[in-house]
Amino acid sequence: MKPSPKQIALERIQIILKEAQSNILSDPELAQKQASLAKRISTKYRVRLPYDIRMQFCKKCKSFIPPGVNARIRVGRSTLKSIRITCRFCNHTYRKVIVQPK
């Protein structure tokens, strides 16, 4: 049985993003192009990206921001524990709340 187009698209997205992560330090422009290609494939085939892949894109400017390279990640020090991710392209900061077990 042939795999569905959505399954093939998801596999290709994962391959392209893995290549983009390996190229981010040596050739950042190529990595951005590869990441935008992966994003376009996901919109064309209506594939929802997994959470770990979605976290690597800025919510404001939609650029590829792997942690430590184009994004600054800080841990919040308040009573509500959260991770603050700042895009280095547009300086947009968004927070991810860390759920603490009781």
Jmol script that loads the backbone (N, CA, C; Angstrom):
load data "model"
ATOM      1  N   MET A   1       0.838  -1.182   0.000  1.00  0.00           N
ATOM      2  CA  MET A   1       0.000   0.000   0.000  1.00  0.00           C
ATOM      3  C   MET A   1       0.882   1.244   0.000  1.00  0.00           C
ATOM      4  N   LYS A   2       0.523   2.208  -0.837  1.00  0.00           N
ATOM      5  CA  LYS A   2       1.306   3.431  -0.952  1.00  0.00           C
ATOM      6  C   LYS A   2       1.089   4.328   0.258  1.00  0.00           C
ATOM      7  N   PRO A   3       2.166   4.973   0.726  1.00  0.00           N
ATOM      8  CA  PRO A   3       1.984   5.929   1.831  1.00  0.00           C
ATOM      9  C   PRO A   3       1.219   7.159   1.349  1.00  0.00           C
ATOM     10  N   SER A   4       0.485   7.770   2.244  1.00  0.00           N
ATOM     11  CA  SER A   4      -0.319   8.936   1.878  1.00  0.00           C
ATOM     12  C   SER A   4       0.585  10.138   1.621  1.00  0.00           C
ATOM     13  N   PRO A   5       0.103  11.093   0.814  1.00  0.00           N
ATOM     14  CA  PRO A   5       0.906  12.295   0.540  1.00  0.00           C
ATOM     15  C   PRO A   5       1.266  13.081   1.796  1.00  0.00           C
ATOM     16  N   LYS A   6       0.380  13.089   2.800  1.00  0.00           N
ATOM     17  CA  LYS A   6       0.673  13.810   4.038  1.00  0.00           C
ATOM     18  C   LYS A   6       1.821  13.157   4.790  1.00  0.00           C
ATOM     19  N   GLN A   7       1.878  11.844   4.765  1.00  0.00           N
ATOM     20  CA  GLN A   7       2.957  11.133   5.448  1.00  0.00           C
ATOM     21  C   GLN A   7       4.291  11.387   4.750  1.00  0.00           C
ATOM     22  N   ILE A   8       4.274  11.384   3.430  1.00  0.00           N
ATOM     23  CA  ILE A   8       5.489  11.673   2.659  1.00  0.00           C
ATOM     24  C   ILE A   8       5.939  13.101   2.923  1.00  0.00           C
ATOM     25  N   ALA A   9       4.972  14.042   2.949  1.00  0.00           N
ATOM     26  CA  ALA A   9       5.309  15.442   3.196  1.00  0.00           C
ATOM     27  C   ALA A   9       5.934  15.622   4.575  1.00  0.00           C
ATOM     28  N   LEU A  10       5.403  14.951   5.593  1.00  0.00           N
ATOM     29  CA  LEU A  10       5.953  15.064   6.940  1.00  0.00           C
ATOM     30  C   LEU A  10       7.374  14.513   7.005  1.00  0.00           C
ATOM     31  N   GLU A  11       7.625  13.409   6.309  1.00  0.00           N
ATOM     32  CA  GLU A  11       8.983  12.852   6.271  1.00  0.00           C
ATOM     33  C   GLU A  11       9.949  13.823   5.600  1.00  0.00           C
ATOM     34  N   ARG A  12       9.524  14.429   4.513  1.00  0.00           N
ATOM     35  CA  ARG A  12      10.388  15.387   3.801  1.00  0.00           C
ATOM     36  C   ARG A  12      10.647  16.632   4.642  1.00  0.00           C
ATOM     37  N   ILE A  13       9.629  17.078   5.363  1.00  0.00           N
ATOM     38  CA  ILE A  13       9.798  18.238   6.245  1.00  0.00           C
ATOM     39  C   ILE A  13      10.853  17.942   7.300  1.00  0.00           C
ATOM     40  N   GLN A  14      10.785  16.761   7.897  1.00  0.00           N
ATOM     41  CA  GLN A  14      11.752  16.399   8.929  1.00  0.00           C
ATOM     42  C   GLN A  14      13.164  16.299   8.357  1.00  0.00           C
ATOM     43  N   ILE A  15      13.307  15.764   7.153  1.00  0.00           N
ATOM     44  CA  ILE A  15      14.622  15.663   6.514  1.00  0.00           C
ATOM     45  C   ILE A  15      15.180  17.052   6.220  1.00  0.00           C
ATOM     46  N   ILE A  16      14.344  17.933   5.671  1.00  0.00           N
ATOM     47  CA  ILE A  16      14.797  19.282   5.311  1.00  0.00           C
ATOM     48  C   ILE A  16      15.186  20.065   6.563  1.00  0.00           C
ATOM     49  N   LEU A  17      14.417  19.946   7.633  1.00  0.00           N
ATOM     50  CA  LEU A  17      14.750  20.684   8.852  1.00  0.00           C
ATOM     51  C   LEU A  17      15.994  20.136   9.533  1.00  0.00           C
ATOM     52  N   LYS A  18      16.239  18.856   9.396  1.00  0.00           N
ATOM     53  CA  LYS A  18      17.475  18.285   9.944  1.00  0.00           C
ATOM     54  C   LYS A  18      18.685  18.858   9.192  1.00  0.00           C
ATOM     55  N   GLU A  19      18.552  18.991   7.878  1.00  0.00           N
ATOM     56  CA  GLU A  19      19.614  19.603   7.082  1.00  0.00           C
ATOM     57  C   GLU A  19      19.780  21.080   7.437  1.00  0.00           C
ATOM     58  N   ALA A  20      18.666  21.776   7.664  1.00  0.00           N
ATOM     59  CA  ALA A  20      18.733  23.195   8.023  1.00  0.00           C
ATOM     60  C   ALA A  20      19.462  23.374   9.355  1.00  0.00           C
ATOM     61  N   GLN A  21      19.224  22.473  10.303  1.00  0.00           N
ATOM     62  CA  GLN A  21      19.915  22.574  11.588  1.00  0.00           C
ATOM     63  C   GLN A  21      21.407  22.322  11.443  1.00  0.00           C
ATOM     64  N   SER A  22      21.773  21.429  10.535  1.00  0.00           N
ATOM     65  CA  SER A  22      23.200  21.175  10.358  1.00  0.00           C
ATOM     66  C   SER A  22      23.884  22.311   9.603  1.00  0.00           C
ATOM     67  N   ASN A  23      23.128  23.075   8.811  1.00  0.00           N
ATOM     68  CA  ASN A  23      23.700  24.170   8.017  1.00  0.00           C
ATOM     69  C   ASN A  23      23.631  25.522   8.712  1.00  0.00           C
ATOM     70  N   ILE A  24      22.976  25.620   9.860  1.00  0.00           N
ATOM     71  CA  ILE A  24      22.703  26.938  10.449  1.00  0.00           C
ATOM     72  C   ILE A  24      23.978  27.688  10.826  1.00  0.00           C
ATOM     73  N   LEU A  25      25.012  27.003  11.250  1.00  0.00           N
ATOM     74  CA  LEU A  25      26.250  27.691  11.631  1.00  0.00           C
ATOM     75  C   LEU A  25      27.128  28.007  10.432  1.00  0.00           C
ATOM     76  N   SER A  26      27.178  27.109   9.455  1.00  0.00           N
ATOM     77  CA  SER A  26      28.057  27.329   8.306  1.00  0.00           C
ATOM     78  C   SER A  26      27.427  28.248   7.262  1.00  0.00           C
ATOM     79  N   ASP A  27      26.138  28.091   6.996  1.00  0.00           N
ATOM     80  CA  ASP A  27      25.476  28.902   5.969  1.00  0.00           C
ATOM     81  C   ASP A  27      24.063  29.260   6.435  1.00  0.00           C
ATOM     82  N   PRO A  28      23.905  30.358   7.177  1.00  0.00           N
ATOM     83  CA  PRO A  28      22.597  30.702   7.736  1.00  0.00           C
ATOM     84  C   PRO A  28      21.520  31.002   6.689  1.00  0.00           C
ATOM     85  N   GLU A  29      21.912  31.586   5.555  1.00  0.00           N
ATOM     86  CA  GLU A  29      20.919  31.895   4.520  1.00  0.00           C
ATOM     87  C   GLU A  29      20.322  30.623   3.934  1.00  0.00           C
ATOM     88  N   LEU A  30      21.161  29.634   3.684  1.00  0.00           N
ATOM     89  CA  LEU A  30      20.681  28.354   3.163  1.00  0.00           C
ATOM     90  C   LEU A  30      19.749  27.687   4.173  1.00  0.00           C
ATOM     91  N   ALA A  31      20.103  27.755   5.440  1.00  0.00           N
ATOM     92  CA  ALA A  31      19.264  27.154   6.470  1.00  0.00           C
ATOM     93  C   ALA A  31      17.898  27.837   6.530  1.00  0.00           C
ATOM     94  N   GLN A  32      17.865  29.166   6.392  1.00  0.00           N
ATOM     95  CA  GLN A  32      16.587  29.885   6.390  1.00  0.00           C
ATOM     96  C   GLN A  32      15.738  29.481   5.186  1.00  0.00           C
ATOM     97  N   LYS A  33      16.382  29.311   4.029  1.00  0.00           N
ATOM     98  CA  LYS A  33      15.646  28.903   2.830  1.00  0.00           C
ATOM     99  C   LYS A  33      15.095  27.493   2.985  1.00  0.00           C
ATOM    100  N   GLN A  34      15.898  26.600   3.559  1.00  0.00           N
ATOM    101  CA  GLN A  34      15.433  25.236   3.770  1.00  0.00           C
ATOM    102  C   GLN A  34      14.262  25.203   4.743  1.00  0.00           C
ATOM    103  N   ALA A  35      14.337  26.000   5.792  1.00  0.00           N
ATOM    104  CA  ALA A  35      13.253  26.036   6.774  1.00  0.00           C
ATOM    105  C   ALA A  35      11.980  26.626   6.170  1.00  0.00           C
ATOM    106  N   SER A  36      12.113  27.645   5.337  1.00  0.00           N
ATOM    107  CA  SER A  36      10.921  28.210   4.703  1.00  0.00           C
ATOM    108  C   SER A  36      10.320  27.227   3.702  1.00  0.00           C
ATOM    109  N   LEU A  37      11.166  26.428   3.040  1.00  0.00           N
ATOM    110  CA  LEU A  37      10.675  25.393   2.138  1.00  0.00           C
ATOM    111  C   LEU A  37       9.877  24.346   2.920  1.00  0.00           C
ATOM    112  N   ALA A  38      10.386  23.945   4.074  1.00  0.00           N
ATOM    113  CA  ALA A  38       9.672  22.986   4.915  1.00  0.00           C
ATOM    114  C   ALA A  38       8.323  23.559   5.366  1.00  0.00           C
ATOM    115  N   LYS A  39       8.305  24.834   5.700  1.00  0.00           N
ATOM    116  CA  LYS A  39       7.064  25.483   6.125  1.00  0.00           C
ATOM    117  C   LYS A  39       6.058  25.525   4.972  1.00  0.00           C
ATOM    118  N   ARG A  40       6.532  25.801   3.760  1.00  0.00           N
ATOM    119  CA  ARG A  40       5.642  25.828   2.599  1.00  0.00           C
ATOM    120  C   ARG A  40       5.085  24.452   2.278  1.00  0.00           C
ATOM    121  N   ILE A  41       5.907  23.422   2.434  1.00  0.00           N
ATOM    122  CA  ILE A  41       5.424  22.056   2.210  1.00  0.00           C
ATOM    123  C   ILE A  41       4.314  21.729   3.195  1.00  0.00           C
ATOM    124  N   SER A  42       4.495  22.152   4.448  1.00  0.00           N
ATOM    125  CA  SER A  42       3.469  21.857   5.457  1.00  0.00           C
ATOM    126  C   SER A  42       2.161  22.588   5.156  1.00  0.00           C
ATOM    127  N   THR A  43       2.233  23.793   4.626  1.00  0.00           N
ATOM    128  CA  THR A  43       0.997  24.509   4.309  1.00  0.00           C
ATOM    129  C   THR A  43       0.345  23.955   3.048  1.00  0.00           C
ATOM    130  N   LYS A  44       1.152  23.524   2.090  1.00  0.00           N
ATOM    131  CA  LYS A  44       0.582  22.994   0.850  1.00  0.00           C
ATOM    132  C   LYS A  44      -0.166  21.685   1.090  1.00  0.00           C
ATOM    133  N   TYR A  45       0.431  20.800   1.873  1.00  0.00           N
ATOM    134  CA  TYR A  45      -0.175  19.497   2.121  1.00  0.00           C
ATOM    135  C   TYR A  45      -1.014  19.462   3.399  1.00  0.00           C
ATOM    136  N   ARG A  46      -1.177  20.611   4.035  1.00  0.00           N
ATOM    137  CA  ARG A  46      -2.000  20.770   5.228  1.00  0.00           C
ATOM    138  C   ARG A  46      -1.584  19.789   6.320  1.00  0.00           C
ATOM    139  N   VAL A  47      -0.279  19.772   6.581  1.00  0.00           N
ATOM    140  CA  VAL A  47       0.296  18.918   7.613  1.00  0.00           C
ATOM    141  C   VAL A  47       0.608  19.790   8.823  1.00  0.00           C
ATOM    142  N   ARG A  48       0.120  19.388   9.976  1.00  0.00           N
ATOM    143  CA  ARG A  48       0.435  20.121  11.203  1.00  0.00           C
ATOM    144  C   ARG A  48       1.812  19.683  11.675  1.00  0.00           C
ATOM    145  N   LEU A  49       2.681  20.659  11.876  1.00  0.00           N
ATOM    146  CA  LEU A  49       4.037  20.358  12.305  1.00  0.00           C
ATOM    147  C   LEU A  49       4.038  19.884  13.756  1.00  0.00           C
ATOM    148  N   PRO A  50       4.887  18.935  14.097  1.00  0.00           N
ATOM    149  CA  PRO A  50       4.990  18.512  15.499  1.00  0.00           C
ATOM    150  C   PRO A  50       5.475  19.665  16.380  1.00  0.00           C
ATOM    151  N   TYR A  51       5.209  19.540  17.677  1.00  0.00           N
ATOM    152  CA  TYR A  51       5.496  20.620  18.621  1.00  0.00           C
ATOM    153  C   TYR A  51       6.968  21.002  18.628  1.00  0.00           C
ATOM    154  N   ASP A  52       7.868  20.032  18.602  1.00  0.00           N
ATOM    155  CA  ASP A  52       9.292  20.347  18.661  1.00  0.00           C
ATOM    156  C   ASP A  52       9.752  21.086  17.409  1.00  0.00           C
ATOM    157  N   ILE A  53       9.091  20.871  16.292  1.00  0.00           N
ATOM    158  CA  ILE A  53       9.431  21.612  15.067  1.00  0.00           C
ATOM    159  C   ILE A  53       8.819  23.005  15.106  1.00  0.00           C
ATOM    160  N   ARG A  54       7.577  23.124  15.577  1.00  0.00           N
ATOM    161  CA  ARG A  54       6.926  24.438  15.666  1.00  0.00           C
ATOM    162  C   ARG A  54       7.677  25.389  16.580  1.00  0.00           C
ATOM    163  N   MET A  55       8.319  24.856  17.608  1.00  0.00           N
ATOM    164  CA  MET A  55       9.066  25.695  18.548  1.00  0.00           C
ATOM    165  C   MET A  55      10.284  26.340  17.898  1.00  0.00           C
ATOM    166  N   GLN A  56      10.712  25.863  16.752  1.00  0.00           N
ATOM    167  CA  GLN A  56      11.900  26.389  16.102  1.00  0.00           C
ATOM    168  C   GLN A  56      11.586  27.517  15.129  1.00  0.00           C
ATOM    169  N   PHE A  57      10.352  27.972  15.095  1.00  0.00           N
ATOM    170  CA  PHE A  57       9.958  29.091  14.244  1.00  0.00           C
ATOM    171  C   PHE A  57       9.435  30.213  15.127  1.00  0.00           C
ATOM    172  N   CYS A  58       9.806  31.443  14.770  1.00  0.00           N
ATOM    173  CA  CYS A  58       9.316  32.609  15.514  1.00  0.00           C
ATOM    174  C   CYS A  58       7.829  32.790  15.211  1.00  0.00           C
ATOM    175  N   LYS A  59       7.069  33.143  16.236  1.00  0.00           N
ATOM    176  CA  LYS A  59       5.631  33.311  16.050  1.00  0.00           C
ATOM    177  C   LYS A  59       5.289  34.643  15.389  1.00  0.00           C
ATOM    178  N   LYS A  60       6.214  35.581  15.411  1.00  0.00           N
ATOM    179  CA  LYS A  60       5.926  36.886  14.840  1.00  0.00           C
ATOM    180  C   LYS A  60       6.454  37.012  13.409  1.00  0.00           C
ATOM    181  N   CYS A  61       7.761  36.782  13.219  1.00  0.00           N
ATOM    182  CA  CYS A  61       8.350  36.987  11.894  1.00  0.00           C
ATOM    183  C   CYS A  61       8.470  35.695  11.088  1.00  0.00           C
ATOM    184  N   LYS A  62       8.118  34.551  11.691  1.00  0.00           N
ATOM    185  CA  LYS A  62       8.100  33.241  11.046  1.00  0.00           C
ATOM    186  C   LYS A  62       9.466  32.767  10.564  1.00  0.00           C
ATOM    187  N   SER A  63      10.538  33.304  11.130  1.00  0.00           N
ATOM    188  CA  SER A  63      11.864  32.868  10.717  1.00  0.00           C
ATOM    189  C   SER A  63      12.308  31.667  11.546  1.00  0.00           C
ATOM    190  N   PHE A  64      13.288  30.961  11.051  1.00  0.00           N
ATOM    191  CA  PHE A  64      13.809  29.753  11.682  1.00  0.00           C
ATOM    192  C   PHE A  64      14.773  30.164  12.782  1.00  0.00           C
ATOM    193  N   ILE A  65      14.455  29.799  14.038  1.00  0.00           N
ATOM    194  CA  ILE A  65      15.292  30.202  15.165  1.00  0.00           C
ATOM    195  C   ILE A  65      15.649  28.983  16.019  1.00  0.00           C
ATOM    196  N   PRO A  66      16.665  28.247  15.634  1.00  0.00           N
ATOM    197  CA  PRO A  66      17.084  27.141  16.507  1.00  0.00           C
ATOM    198  C   PRO A  66      17.674  27.699  17.794  1.00  0.00           C
ATOM    199  N   PRO A  67      17.447  27.024  18.916  1.00  0.00           N
ATOM    200  CA  PRO A  67      17.910  27.536  20.209  1.00  0.00           C
ATOM    201  C   PRO A  67      19.420  27.711  20.258  1.00  0.00           C
ATOM    202  N   GLY A  68      19.850  28.843  20.770  1.00  0.00           N
ATOM    203  CA  GLY A  68      21.265  29.115  20.940  1.00  0.00           C
ATOM    204  C   GLY A  68      21.925  29.766  19.751  1.00  0.00           C
ATOM    205  N   VAL A  69      21.290  29.744  18.601  1.00  0.00           N
ATOM    206  CA  VAL A  69      21.887  30.337  17.403  1.00  0.00           C
ATOM    207  C   VAL A  69      21.200  31.650  17.075  1.00  0.00           C
ATOM    208  N   ASN A  70      19.908  31.597  16.785  1.00  0.00           N
ATOM    209  CA  ASN A  70      19.143  32.798  16.464  1.00  0.00           C
ATOM    210  C   ASN A  70      18.079  33.097  17.510  1.00  0.00           C
ATOM    211  N   ALA A  71      18.154  32.420  18.635  1.00  0.00           N
ATOM    212  CA  ALA A  71      17.185  32.648  19.704  1.00  0.00           C
ATOM    213  C   ALA A  71      17.903  32.640  21.045  1.00  0.00           C
ATOM    214  N   ARG A  72      17.422  33.484  21.927  1.00  0.00           N
ATOM    215  CA  ARG A  72      17.939  33.502  23.288  1.00  0.00           C
ATOM    216  C   ARG A  72      16.887  32.856  24.179  1.00  0.00           C
ATOM    217  N   ILE A  73      17.310  31.923  24.996  1.00  0.00           N
ATOM    218  CA  ILE A  73      16.378  31.196  25.853  1.00  0.00           C
ATOM    219  C   ILE A  73      16.751  31.458  27.303  1.00  0.00           C
ATOM    220  N   ARG A  74      15.762  31.917  28.078  1.00  0.00           N
ATOM    221  CA  ARG A  74      15.964  32.211  29.486  1.00  0.00           C
ATOM    222  C   ARG A  74      14.907  31.472  30.293  1.00  0.00           C
ATOM    223  N   VAL A  75      15.260  31.126  31.510  1.00  0.00           N
ATOM    224  CA  VAL A  75      14.313  30.495  32.420  1.00  0.00           C
ATOM    225  C   VAL A  75      13.802  31.564  33.366  1.00  0.00           C
ATOM    226  N   GLY A  76      12.468  31.668  33.499  1.00  0.00           N
ATOM    227  CA  GLY A  76      11.858  32.659  34.370  1.00  0.00           C
ATOM    228  C   GLY A  76      12.116  32.358  35.833  1.00  0.00           C
ATOM    229  N   ARG A  77      12.217  33.402  36.649  1.00  0.00           N
ATOM    230  CA  ARG A  77      12.544  33.230  38.064  1.00  0.00           C
ATOM    231  C   ARG A  77      11.362  33.514  38.976  1.00  0.00           C
ATOM    232  N   SER A  78      10.185  33.699  38.444  1.00  0.00           N
ATOM    233  CA  SER A  78       9.027  33.980  39.286  1.00  0.00           C
ATOM    234  C   SER A  78       8.439  32.679  39.819  1.00  0.00           C
ATOM    235  N   THR A  79       7.337  32.790  40.538  1.00  0.00           N
ATOM    236  CA  THR A  79       6.694  31.590  41.082  1.00  0.00           C
ATOM    237  C   THR A  79       6.109  30.727  39.974  1.00  0.00           C
ATOM    238  N   LEU A  80       5.678  31.354  38.884  1.00  0.00           N
ATOM    239  CA  LEU A  80       5.191  30.621  37.725  1.00  0.00           C
ATOM    240  C   LEU A  80       6.388  30.349  36.819  1.00  0.00           C
ATOM    241  N   LYS A  81       6.870  29.128  36.797  1.00  0.00           N
ATOM    242  CA  LYS A  81       8.063  28.806  36.024  1.00  0.00           C
ATOM    243  C   LYS A  81       7.742  28.810  34.531  1.00  0.00           C
ATOM    244  N   SER A  82       8.571  29.489  33.780  1.00  0.00           N
ATOM    245  CA  SER A  82       8.366  29.558  32.346  1.00  0.00           C
ATOM    246  C   SER A  82       9.703  29.699  31.634  1.00  0.00           C
ATOM    247  N   ILE A  83       9.678  29.419  30.345  1.00  0.00           N
ATOM    248  CA  ILE A  83      10.853  29.609  29.494  1.00  0.00           C
ATOM    249  C   ILE A  83      10.543  30.778  28.579  1.00  0.00           C
ATOM    250  N   ARG A  84      11.450  31.743  28.519  1.00  0.00           N
ATOM    251  CA  ARG A  84      11.272  32.897  27.635  1.00  0.00           C
ATOM    252  C   ARG A  84      12.170  32.714  26.424  1.00  0.00           C
ATOM    253  N   ILE A  85      11.584  32.746  25.252  1.00  0.00           N
ATOM    254  CA  ILE A  85      12.328  32.590  24.005  1.00  0.00           C
ATOM    255  C   ILE A  85      12.267  33.919  23.262  1.00  0.00           C
ATOM    256  N   THR A  86      13.438  34.473  22.946  1.00  0.00           N
ATOM    257  CA  THR A  86      13.515  35.750  22.261  1.00  0.00           C
ATOM    258  C   THR A  86      14.134  35.546  20.888  1.00  0.00           C
ATOM    259  N   CYS A  87      13.423  35.973  19.861  1.00  0.00           N
ATOM    260  CA  CYS A  87      13.923  35.895  18.490  1.00  0.00           C
ATOM    261  C   CYS A  87      14.958  36.994  18.299  1.00  0.00           C
ATOM    262  N   ARG A  88      16.091  36.665  17.701  1.00  0.00           N
ATOM    263  CA  ARG A  88      17.133  37.673  17.495  1.00  0.00           C
ATOM    264  C   ARG A  88      16.920  38.482  16.224  1.00  0.00           C
ATOM    265  N   PHE A  89      15.937  38.101  15.406  1.00  0.00           N
ATOM    266  CA  PHE A  89      15.638  38.882  14.204  1.00  0.00           C
ATOM    267  C   PHE A  89      14.684  40.029  14.516  1.00  0.00           C
ATOM    268  N   CYS A  90      13.585  39.732  15.225  1.00  0.00           N
ATOM    269  CA  CYS A  90      12.564  40.757  15.473  1.00  0.00           C
ATOM    270  C   CYS A  90      12.442  41.132  16.947  1.00  0.00           C
ATOM    271  N   ASN A  91      13.237  40.514  17.830  1.00  0.00           N
ATOM    272  CA  ASN A  91      13.220  40.754  19.273  1.00  0.00           C
ATOM    273  C   ASN A  91      11.870  40.465  19.924  1.00  0.00           C
ATOM    274  N   HIS A  92      11.071  39.619  19.312  1.00  0.00           N
ATOM    275  CA  HIS A  92       9.802  39.222  19.909  1.00  0.00           C
ATOM    276  C   HIS A  92      10.075  38.162  20.969  1.00  0.00           C
ATOM    277  N   THR A  93       9.474  38.331  22.142  1.00  0.00           N
ATOM    278  CA  THR A  93       9.648  37.386  23.245  1.00  0.00           C
ATOM    279  C   THR A  93       8.335  36.684  23.504  1.00  0.00           C
ATOM    280  N   TYR A  94       8.384  35.373  23.569  1.00  0.00           N
ATOM    281  CA  TYR A  94       7.204  34.636  23.969  1.00  0.00           C
ATOM    282  C   TYR A  94       7.589  33.616  25.018  1.00  0.00           C
ATOM    283  N   ARG A  95       6.598  33.212  25.795  1.00  0.00           N
ATOM    284  CA  ARG A  95       6.850  32.389  26.972  1.00  0.00           C
ATOM    285  C   ARG A  95       6.152  31.047  26.857  1.00  0.00           C
ATOM    286  N   LYS A  96       6.811  30.040  27.356  1.00  0.00           N
ATOM    287  CA  LYS A  96       6.238  28.701  27.469  1.00  0.00           C
ATOM    288  C   LYS A  96       6.229  28.350  28.953  1.00  0.00           C
ATOM    289  N   VAL A  97       5.064  28.090  29.492  1.00  0.00           N
ATOM    290  CA  VAL A  97       4.929  27.788  30.909  1.00  0.00           C
ATOM    291  C   VAL A  97       5.314  26.338  31.144  1.00  0.00           C
ATOM    292  N   ILE A  98       6.126  26.122  32.179  1.00  0.00           N
ATOM    293  CA  ILE A  98       6.538  24.786  32.564  1.00  0.00           C
ATOM    294  C   ILE A  98       5.570  24.285  33.620  1.00  0.00           C
ATOM    295  N   VAL A  99       4.905  23.190  33.330  1.00  0.00           N
ATOM    296  CA  VAL A  99       3.944  22.635  34.272  1.00  0.00           C
ATOM    297  C   VAL A  99       4.705  21.867  35.338  1.00  0.00           C
ATOM    298  N   GLN A 100       4.459  22.228  36.593  1.00  0.00           N
ATOM    299  CA  GLN A 100       5.137  21.574  37.699  1.00  0.00           C
ATOM    300  C   GLN A 100       4.257  20.476  38.263  1.00  0.00           C
ATOM    301  N   PRO A 101       4.816  19.284  38.454  1.00  0.00           N
ATOM    302  CA  PRO A 101       4.006  18.207  39.031  1.00  0.00           C
ATOM    303  C   PRO A 101       3.711  18.500  40.504  1.00  0.00           C
ATOM    304  N   LYS A 102       2.556  18.076  40.950  1.00  0.00           N
ATOM    305  CA  LYS A 102       2.143  18.334  42.334  1.00  0.00           C
ATOM    306  C   LYS A 102       2.501  17.200  43.249  1.00  0.00           C
TER     307      LYS A 102
END
end "model"
wireframe off; spacefill off
backbone 0.3
color backbone group
